[in-house]
Amino acid sequence: MSLRQIVWARCTGHTGINAIVGNAVYPDALPDPDKLPVGMSLLPALVYKRVSGHPSAYRSHGGGGGRETVRIQFDCYAETGDEAEALAGEVVKCWNGYRGAPIGSAFVDNRLAFNELEIGRYREIVDVMIDYEVTHA
């Protein structure tokens, strides 16, 4: 399973995130609102993307894998500031201190509000550092 798939599964499986956005968890960018199914709202939504990464200082022994540390940016979009803040809080609960194969550790490195009021939405950003086991097929 790729890191993108792992991040999606963890977020959609987290009770707090799911209560706010359901399955509106997207890699890289929000979808085009004109392409959403009829009756489905664009917001609230959670977008995640890898913004940086590097091999970890240590490597696994005897295999084709290794460890990598990556920064994942979570953009928490909503129609109100309170809802964006609540979603960001759930992202923090989901990831800060998380460990579970293949993720060795995860911690929140940064959190900030970056509202986009000119287009009518609020956004909070949560940066999470994830150290994980890389596997090669």
MOLIN-V643766 format. One record per residue. N is the residue number from 1. RES is the residue in one small letter. SS is DSSP state (a for helix, b for strand, c for the rest). PSI is psi in radians with two decimals (none if undefined). NEAR is the number of other ideal C-beta (glycine too) atoms within 12 Angstrom. Layout:
n->N res->RES ss->SS psi->PSI near->NEAR
n->N res->RES ss->SS psi->PSI near->NEAR
This chain:
n->1 res->m ss->c psi->2.36 near->17
n->2 res->s ss->c psi->2.83 near->18
n->3 res->l ss->a psi->-0.67 near->30
n->4 res->r ss->a psi->-0.74 near->21
n->5 res->q ss->a psi->-0.67 near->17
n->6 res->i ss->a psi->-0.79 near->29
n->7 res->v ss->a psi->-0.78 near->38
n->8 res->w ss->a psi->-0.82 near->28
n->9 res->a ss->a psi->-0.73 near->21
n->10 res->r ss->a psi->-0.78 near->35
n->11 res->c ss->a psi->-0.81 near->39
n->12 res->t ss->a psi->-0.41 near->27
n->13 res->g ss->a psi->-0.13 near->20
n->14 res->h ss->c psi->2.17 near->28
n->15 res->t ss->a psi->-0.78 near->15
n->16 res->g ss->a psi->-0.76 near->23
n->17 res->i ss->a psi->-0.78 near->35
n->18 res->n ss->a psi->-0.64 near->21
n->19 res->a ss->a psi->-0.50 near->20
n->20 res->i ss->a psi->-0.79 near->35
n->21 res->v ss->a psi->-0.15 near->38
n->22 res->g ss->c psi->-2.24 near->21
n->23 res->n ss->c psi->0.29 near->21
n->24 res->a ss->c psi->1.10 near->31
n->25 res->v ss->b psi->2.06 near->36
n->26 res->y ss->b psi->2.45 near->29
n->27 res->p ss->b psi->2.42 near->25
n->28 res->d ss->c psi->-0.87 near->19
n->29 res->a ss->c psi->2.78 near->16
n->30 res->l ss->c psi->2.57 near->30
n->31 res->p ss->c psi->2.84 near->21
n->32 res->d ss->c psi->2.12 near->9
n->33 res->p ss->a psi->-0.46 near->19
n->34 res->d ss->a psi->-0.25 near->10
n->35 res->k ss->a psi->0.07 near->10
n->36 res->l ss->c psi->2.64 near->16
n->37 res->p ss->c psi->2.61 near->12
n->38 res->v ss->c psi->2.31 near->8
n->39 res->g ss->c psi->-0.15 near->6
n->40 res->m ss->c psi->2.29 near->16
n->41 res->s ss->c psi->2.57 near->20
n->42 res->l ss->c psi->-0.66 near->26
n->43 res->l ss->c psi->2.60 near->31
n->44 res->p ss->c psi->2.75 near->37
n->45 res->a ss->b psi->2.74 near->36
n->46 res->l ss->b psi->2.21 near->47
n->47 res->v ss->b psi->2.38 near->35
n->48 res->y ss->b psi->2.58 near->41
n->49 res->k ss->b psi->2.58 near->26
n->50 res->r ss->b psi->2.21 near->26
n->51 res->v ss->b psi->-0.31 near->21
n->52 res->s ss->b psi->2.90 near->16
n->53 res->g ss->b psi->2.78 near->21
n->54 res->h ss->b psi->2.73 near->15
n->55 res->p ss->b psi->2.47 near->17
n->56 res->s ss->c psi->2.89 near->21
n->57 res->a ss->c psi->-0.36 near->10
n->58 res->y ss->c psi->2.71 near->14
n->59 res->r ss->c psi->2.67 near->15
n->60 res->s ss->c psi->2.77 near->20
n->61 res->h ss->c psi->2.37 near->10
n->62 res->g ss->c psi->0.61 near->7
n->63 res->g ss->c psi->3.12 near->12
n->64 res->g ss->c psi->0.00 near->12
n->65 res->g ss->c psi->-2.94 near->21
n->66 res->g ss->b psi->-3.01 near->24
n->67 res->r ss->b psi->2.60 near->26
n->68 res->e ss->b psi->2.55 near->30
n->69 res->t ss->b psi->2.21 near->28
n->70 res->v ss->b psi->2.68 near->32
n->71 res->r ss->b psi->2.15 near->28
n->72 res->i ss->b psi->2.23 near->42
n->73 res->q ss->b psi->2.20 near->35
n->74 res->f ss->b psi->2.12 near->47
n->75 res->d ss->b psi->2.05 near->39
n->76 res->c ss->b psi->1.82 near->48
n->77 res->y ss->b psi->2.45 near->41
n->78 res->a ss->b psi->2.97 near->34
n->79 res->e ss->c psi->-0.31 near->23
n->80 res->t ss->c psi->2.71 near->21
n->81 res->g ss->a psi->-0.66 near->22
n->82 res->d ss->a psi->-0.70 near->17
n->83 res->e ss->a psi->-0.70 near->26
n->84 res->a ss->a psi->-0.72 near->36
n->85 res->e ss->a psi->-0.71 near->26
n->86 res->a ss->a psi->-0.73 near->24
n->87 res->l ss->a psi->-0.76 near->44
n->88 res->a ss->a psi->-0.69 near->40
n->89 res->g ss->a psi->-0.67 near->26
n->90 res->e ss->a psi->-0.61 near->33
n->91 res->v ss->a psi->-0.75 near->41
n->92 res->v ss->a psi->-0.83 near->29
n->93 res->k ss->a psi->-0.66 near->24
n->94 res->c ss->a psi->-0.72 near->40
n->95 res->w ss->a psi->-0.55 near->37
n->96 res->n ss->c psi->2.02 near->24
n->97 res->g ss->c psi->0.05 near->17
n->98 res->y ss->c psi->2.44 near->29
n->99 res->r ss->c psi->2.39 near->17
n->100 res->g ss->b psi->2.20 near->18
n->101 res->a ss->c psi->2.34 near->13
n->102 res->p ss->c psi->0.14 near->26
n->103 res->i ss->b psi->2.11 near->30
n->104 res->g ss->b psi->-0.63 near->25
n->105 res->s ss->b psi->2.70 near->24
n->106 res->a ss->b psi->2.46 near->34
n->107 res->f ss->b psi->2.61 near->24
n->108 res->v ss->b psi->2.20 near->29
n->109 res->d ss->b psi->-0.42 near->25
n->110 res->n ss->b psi->2.64 near->22
n->111 res->r ss->b psi->2.30 near->26
n->112 res->l ss->b psi->2.75 near->19
n->113 res->a ss->b psi->2.36 near->23
n->114 res->f ss->c psi->1.37 near->21
n->115 res->n ss->c psi->2.55 near->22
n->116 res->e ss->b psi->1.10 near->21
n->117 res->l ss->a psi->-0.44 near->14
n->118 res->e ss->a psi->-0.37 near->8
n->119 res->i ss->a psi->0.23 near->14
n->120 res->g ss->c psi->0.61 near->15
n->121 res->r ss->b psi->2.78 near->29
n->122 res->y ss->b psi->2.60 near->29
n->123 res->r ss->b psi->2.34 near->35
n->124 res->e ss->b psi->2.46 near->37
n->125 res->i ss->b psi->2.32 near->33
n->126 res->v ss->b psi->2.12 near->39
n->127 res->d ss->b psi->2.26 near->31
n->128 res->v ss->b psi->2.27 near->39
n->129 res->m ss->b psi->2.21 near->30
n->130 res->i ss->b psi->2.20 near->41
n->131 res->d ss->b psi->2.19 near->30
n->132 res->y ss->b psi->2.82 near->36
n->133 res->e ss->b psi->2.12 near->29
n->134 res->v ss->b psi->2.29 near->28
n->135 res->t ss->c psi->2.51 near->18
n->136 res->h ss->c psi->2.36 near->11
n->137 res->a ss->c psi->none near->7
